[in-house]
Amino acid sequence: MPKTLKIGIIGSGGIAVSCHMPGYASMPELCEMVAVCDIAKEAAEAAAKKFDVAKVTTDYRELLADPEIDAVSITTPNAFHKQPTIDALRAGKHVLCEKPLAMNAAEAKEMCRAAKEAGKILQVALQTRFGGPARFVKTFIDNGNMGPIYYARAKALRRRGVPHWGVFIDKEKQGGGPLIDIGVHILDLTLFFMGYPKPVSATGKTWDILAKDKTVKNFWGDFDRDRFTVEDFAVGLIRFEDGSVVTLESSFMANMEGDPFETQLFGTKAGAIVRAWGDNPVSIYKEIDGQYFDLSPQNLPRVESSHVAEVQAFVDAILGGKPSPVPGENGLVLNAIFDALYRSSETGKEEVVDVSL
Ligand SMILES: NC(=O)c1ccc[n+]([C@@H]2O[C@H](COP(=O)([O-])OP(=O)(O)OC[C@H]3O[C@@H](n4cnc5c(N)ncnc54)[C@H](O)[C@@H]3O)[C@@H](O)[C@H]2O)c1
């Protein structure tokens, strides 16, 4: 009988309890959660109780010192991704680290190097690409149906959706605002469809006007405007080595219709829109025999939870000796683009995107 993987959880808050732990719990024949860590003891104890995990600690180093543990989920706030990830890799554990990989590209590079040196899997928790619509569109593109994608418009926009809990409005702990928090998902999905071309430069602009205005209501509940140190809206244009371009818009607050979370792909043979919500997640725009067709695929693959699917892909890669399903280098590309966009907003100029390791 093959070995059952032993798993540790570092950071047992929202995403750990609602997504990572259910993911591991869905495969009792392949893996077993054996330890939970959180600096808040009650959080660790509650998570351990819910999923019947024996060991609880408030010090992640203690968890990593356990030779029985093969792999860990790093589900701490962004400012606490880098060190536990590097320490885990050096301790010989595979790592599934929450998104964004790091606060910035410098941190992401250190993490990627540590994974390379250790010869262990570093997977970034970017689950959108594991969903049914994403799986279909990726195969559709890879089968040559769209031709090369030379332009994409990525949007992760909320009209009034500032998260008032956790550390989402604190630049020191989060690294940025909507760009780094939700823009990361739609940009990853877009680049995944495009085959992750190498970015070379980016220009962008961020604002914090609405969030700083105490008269502007937040539908998700009020938050401390004086502690709001991230952007509420960001726009960017990113150039890639192969000549393709992506524009990205991301907001926690904007005066606009709805909350679009979608990417629009412009290929030489067809175009597509992939939406995260609604009844019509994929639309394809194609010319056939001189007619323009708007196509809606009707039997997209069903994936109950993309979060659970991402955890299953992590375990499958470890057991099968496969490469990381979402390599750390993809996380580095995203962090490097965000760095350039934030810099560009300050300088007013196009900035280099440096993804060298
Ligand atoms: N993939 C997604 O769609 C998604 C959704 C939500 C959050 N996230 C990501 O998950 C991460 C955590 O977010 P969350 O919403 O679960 O936050 P959370 O605040 O609910 O949980 C984080 C937990 O980490 C603990 N913690 C902090 N520092 C620690 C340390 N050094 N060692 C051990 N524990 C520590 C905190 O006490 C807390 O319980 C963030 O990086 C966030 O971007 C991803």
The ligand as an ORCA input file, in Angstrom:
! r2SCAN-3c Opt
* xyz 0 1
  N      -7.197     31.669     -2.511
  C      -8.171     32.477     -2.116
  O      -9.176     32.693     -2.791
  C      -8.008     33.152     -0.788
  C      -9.136     33.625     -0.082
  C      -8.928     34.223      1.158
  C      -7.639     34.376      1.664
  N      -6.573     33.908      0.935
  C      -5.193     34.068      1.410
  O      -5.006     33.264      2.562
  C      -4.116     33.880      3.479
  C      -4.773     33.959      4.847
  O      -6.000     34.617      4.695
  P      -7.242     34.306      5.681
  O      -8.410     34.992      5.068
  O      -7.325     32.868      6.004
  O      -6.760     35.122      6.964
  P      -7.155     34.872      8.490
  O      -6.793     36.134      9.201
  O      -8.558     34.359      8.591
  O      -6.188     33.669      8.940
  C      -4.803     33.788      9.036
  C      -4.355     33.045     10.287
  O      -2.929     33.023     10.316
  C      -2.522     33.169     11.673
  N      -1.127     33.598     11.694
  C      -0.615     34.838     11.461
  N       0.729     34.813     11.532
  C       1.073     33.528     11.823
  C       2.316     32.880     12.010
  N       3.472     33.543     11.907
  N       2.308     31.549     12.301
  C       1.139     30.871     12.393
  N      -0.061     31.444     12.226
  C      -0.099     32.756     11.929
  C      -3.516     34.157     12.248
  O      -3.566     34.098     13.649
  C      -4.814     33.703     11.580
  O      -5.536     32.772     12.363
  C      -3.759     35.239      2.853
  O      -2.535     35.145      2.187
  C      -4.866     35.496      1.835
  O      -4.433     36.257      0.711
  C      -6.761     33.307     -0.264
*
